[in-house]
Amino acid sequence: MYTIRPTIPAVIFLSLILFSGCNCGETYDFDETADKELAIVNVSDVQWTGVAVSGRGRIFASYPNHSPPHTISVVELTDTTIVKVYPDESWNRWSTGMNAEEHFISVQSIFIDRAGFLWILDSGNPQVNGKHSGVVQGGAKLLQVDLAKNNVIKTIKFNPPEVTALSMLSDVRIDEKREIAYITDSYEGALLVVDLRVNRTRRLLAADASTKSDNVNIVVDGNPFTSETGQSSVVHIKSLSLTPDGGWLYWRALTGQMLYRVNTDFLLNESLSASGLSAAVEKVEVKFLPASDGMIMGPDGTLYVASMEMHAILGVRNNTFFRVKQNKSLLHWPSSFSIANGFMYVVNSQPDPNGSMQPYKMFKFRIPVPKG
């Protein structure tokens, strides 16, 4: 479990970033004629880490199994105050001794593809007494849900060597045209590539520097991001983004400086050696890109990232980044995104041991459209 620990000197450093006119690269001219403010979609008393919105406007959220009492993993938000467990009570009910293949253990991420299917990524690695206890046998899995029938139609299980004893499956993106899933393992740093047609998984780039932490020290409101032992937290490859045509996959470590990408043809080339794949990975040079816990690619090719330290959502184009939304009072550790019907949805998943920022919030705003 990771926490934000108070420290006074770092306040000065962060204030310089937030309020002295940070060097955000070139400005980008947006036409934001509507929905300039963040609209609150829903709130939660417990931490959520995932959001997914369908083309029909159905909104889903997911909750990791990080602290007791953990009672639900996936819900549908039916209005601003009501949620219902999804797809049913049985999937959301689990305790030690139950069949982990038939229940959610610790859902970390959800995603809706352009074909309208909901994908649920279960790390299978819950927390006990503030520490991840390890992957429960049969618990690490990816599920495909038919939103028309509201039932699970496919379950892909991950076993060694696809996952390790302490794997933390964190993010997922789906290429529905090629029927490929891309998944991050942020514990040791690796990328899982899943052929959904034959339910076969390959663990790639596990020894490559691009999937590893750069040991960046993250400071939020003067508080360092640390482990339970008080040491700086280390989180490897975590967030993913896929271009609309499925041609390029982007990723970065949570405690990382660099943004990486690779042409997905290399990931799908099973005859390519590990060294050959590593050679195909590219660094994306972005001027001063802050640490981020989530990414998503917009329909126009803009890469959006969530900056915890800046309390902001940033856009990346032409090797520079620009502020899209920044709100110190509302955006507390923005993480997961979903884009649907011209709107972006984002959830706060702030590590907040004092409870001062509760409840957790989900926001939406209209995606800005570049002029010209």
Secondary structure as the mmCIF struct_conf table of DSSP 4:
data_model
#
loop_
_struct_conf.conf_type_id
_struct_conf.id
_struct_conf.beg_label_comp_id
_struct_conf.beg_label_asym_id
_struct_conf.beg_label_seq_id
_struct_conf.end_label_comp_id
_struct_conf.end_label_asym_id
_struct_conf.end_label_seq_id
STRN STRN1 TYR A 2 ILE A 4
BEND BEND1 ILE A 8 ILE A 8
HELX_RH_AL_P HELX_RH_AL_P1 PRO A 9 PHE A 19
TURN_TY1_P TURN_TY1_P1 SER A 20 GLY A 21
BEND BEND2 GLU A 26 GLU A 26
STRN STRN2 PHE A 30 ASP A 31
BEND BEND3 ALA A 34 ALA A 34
BEND BEND4 GLU A 37 GLU A 37
HELX_LH_PP_P HELX_LH_PP_P1 LEU A 38 LEU A 38
STRN STRN3 ALA A 39 SER A 44
BEND BEND5 ASP A 45 VAL A 46
STRN STRN4 GLY A 50 VAL A 53
TURN_TY1_P TURN_TY1_P2 GLY A 55 ARG A 56
STRN STRN5 ILE A 59 SER A 62
BEND BEND6 ASN A 65 ASN A 65
BEND BEND7 SER A 67 PRO A 69
BEND BEND8 SER A 73 SER A 73
STRN STRN6 VAL A 74 LEU A 77
BEND BEND9 ASP A 79 THR A 81
STRN STRN7 VAL A 83 VAL A 85
BEND BEND10 TYR A 86 PRO A 87
TURN_TY1_P TURN_TY1_P3 GLU A 89 ASN A 92
TURN_TY1_P TURN_TY1_P4 THR A 96 GLY A 97
BEND BEND11 MET A 98 MET A 98
HELX_RH_3T_P HELX_RH_3T_P1 ALA A 100 GLU A 102
BEND BEND12 HIS A 103 HIS A 103
BEND BEND13 ILE A 105 ILE A 105
STRN STRN8 VAL A 107 ILE A 112
TURN_TY1_P TURN_TY1_P5 ARG A 114 ALA A 115
BEND BEND14 GLY A 116 GLY A 116
STRN STRN9 PHE A 117 ASP A 122
STRN STRN10 GLN A 127 VAL A 128
TURN_TY1_P TURN_TY1_P6 ASN A 129 GLY A 130
STRN STRN11 LYS A 131 HIS A 132
HELX_LH_PP_P HELX_LH_PP_P2 VAL A 135 VAL A 136
TURN_TY1_P TURN_TY1_P7 GLN A 137 GLY A 139
STRN STRN12 LYS A 141 ASP A 146
TURN_TY1_P TURN_TY1_P8 LEU A 147 ASN A 150
STRN STRN13 ASN A 151 LYS A 157
TURN_TY1_P TURN_TY1_P9 PRO A 160 GLU A 162
BEND BEND15 VAL A 163 VAL A 163
TURN_TY1_P TURN_TY1_P10 ALA A 165 LEU A 166
STRN STRN14 LEU A 169 ASP A 175
TURN_TY1_P TURN_TY1_P11 GLU A 176 GLU A 179
STRN STRN15 ILE A 180 ASP A 185
TURN_TY1_P TURN_TY1_P12 SER A 186 GLY A 189
STRN STRN16 ALA A 190 ASP A 195
TURN_TY1_P TURN_TY1_P13 LEU A 196 ASN A 199
STRN STRN17 ARG A 200 LEU A 204
TURN_TY1_P TURN_TY1_P14 ALA A 206 ALA A 207
HELX_RH_3T_P HELX_RH_3T_P2 ALA A 209 THR A 211
BEND BEND16 LYS A 212 LYS A 212
STRN STRN18 VAL A 219 VAL A 220
TURN_TY1_P TURN_TY1_P15 ASP A 221 GLY A 222
STRN STRN19 ASN A 223 SER A 227
TURN_TY1_P TURN_TY1_P16 GLU A 228 THR A 229
BEND BEND17 GLY A 230 GLN A 231
STRN STRN20 SER A 232 SER A 232
HELX_LH_PP_P HELX_LH_PP_P3 SER A 233 SER A 233
STRN STRN21 ILE A 237 LEU A 242
TURN_TY1_P TURN_TY1_P17 PRO A 244 ASP A 245
BEND BEND18 GLY A 246 GLY A 246
STRN STRN22 TRP A 248 ALA A 253
TURN_TY1_P TURN_TY1_P18 LEU A 254 THR A 255
BEND BEND19 GLN A 257 GLN A 257
STRN STRN23 LEU A 259 ASN A 263
HELX_RH_AL_P HELX_RH_AL_P2 THR A 264 LEU A 268
TURN_TY1_P TURN_TY1_P19 GLU A 270 SER A 271
BEND BEND20 LEU A 272 LEU A 272
HELX_RH_AL_P HELX_RH_AL_P3 ALA A 274 ALA A 280
STRN STRN24 GLU A 282 VAL A 284
TURN_TY1_P TURN_TY1_P20 LYS A 287 PHE A 288
STRN STRN25 SER A 292 MET A 297
TURN_TY1_P TURN_TY1_P21 PRO A 299 ASP A 300
BEND BEND21 GLY A 301 GLY A 301
HELX_LH_PP_P HELX_LH_PP_P4 THR A 302 THR A 302
STRN STRN26 LEU A 303 SER A 307
TURN_TY1_P TURN_TY1_P22 MET A 308 HIS A 311
STRN STRN27 ALA A 312 ARG A 317
TURN_TY1_P TURN_TY1_P23 ASN A 318 ASN A 319
STRN STRN28 THR A 320 GLN A 326
TURN_TY1_P TURN_TY1_P24 LYS A 328 LEU A 330
BEND BEND22 HIS A 332 TRP A 333
STRN STRN29 PRO A 334 ALA A 340
TURN_TY1_P TURN_TY1_P25 ASN A 341 GLY A 342
STRN STRN30 PHE A 343 ASN A 348
TURN_TY1_P TURN_TY1_P26 PRO A 353 ASN A 354
TURN_TY1_P TURN_TY1_P27 SER A 356 MET A 357
HELX_LH_PP_P HELX_LH_PP_P5 GLN A 358 GLN A 358
BEND BEND23 PRO A 359 PRO A 359
STRN STRN31 TYR A 360 ARG A 366
HELX_LH_PP_P HELX_LH_PP_P6 ILE A 367 PRO A 368
STRN STRN32 VAL A 369 PRO A 370
#
